[in-house]
Amino acid sequence: MMNRFRKWLYKPKRSDPQLLAQFYYADEELNQVAAELDSLDGRKDPQRCTLLVNQFRSCQDNVLNIINQIMEECIAHERANRDFCVKFPEEIRHDNLAGQLWFGAECLAAGSIIMNREIESMAMRPLAKDLTRSLEEVRNLIRDQALRDLNIYTEKMKESLRHFDVLFAEFELSYVSAMVPVKSPKEYYVQQEVIVLFCETVERALKLGYLTQDMIDDYEPALMFTIPRLAIVCGLVVYAEGPLNLERKPEDMSELFRPFHTLLRKISSLSRVFLSNSQNAISLAEQPTVVPCQGGPQCRAVDHTPVRMTDSSCYRLPQ
């Protein structure tokens, strides 16, 4: 009874921009959707069930997003380390990953098993239970504080948020690693090498005049093909010890180029032949050439430049 009275008396306004007020209404919406979902028979109304599940996950995303903002505000310098996220594939690094993790934690805590990941599921279940309990505690504390004072983050709330943040980071790494292949430190280093190669290629192409800064600034569509091609040639010829080093085993190369190891060898061979021929042509061009003189031997009397006699023809070396 007292809680209802306090809720009626101190309930924040929906238009209040403060984070605790935003959380209060986001959490209320989540509870309403969860209650409706629990009372619905999905077999009788599958479309409504699907709609509610999507709405439920959207509400979870919203609640976690606000909790994250609260943590950034009150424990910004005490957040759990998440450097491991750089190893995640790009396709899963999106805004609603946190909501998916929450949903996955609840499923595991309830006894579900990730498809084809039974061993990993069993190993993660204790962590999933700890995470869901911690999250429930955080929600209760924040909701209670929203009915007391929107401007204060209590020490108890901060401690609960720290604990939740650590558990969530641990579960994030475990869950994602079980679901998708996560790059090893070696693979991540190779990926960085490829990035550096492309950067060096662009810088070199700008200096040599192959590209212009305007082309880059204007997002010239042709660059989508030009830069990768230049990077491949550059990586094979100029930076031969870099990520396209063909002396490495194919499995040690970036997964971007690994399937084309044989083709890269052919490109490298052709590039070196072309480079050798170009250098020979330049050397020949720099050597003195002989120019036919149509005047015959008597041209000595007219032009005192050195001449070379071959049969009946006379050749004059250009000055």
Order of alpha helices (4+ residues) and beta strands (2+ residues): alpha-alpha-alpha-alpha-alpha-alpha-alpha-alpha-alpha-alpha-beta-alpha-beta-beta
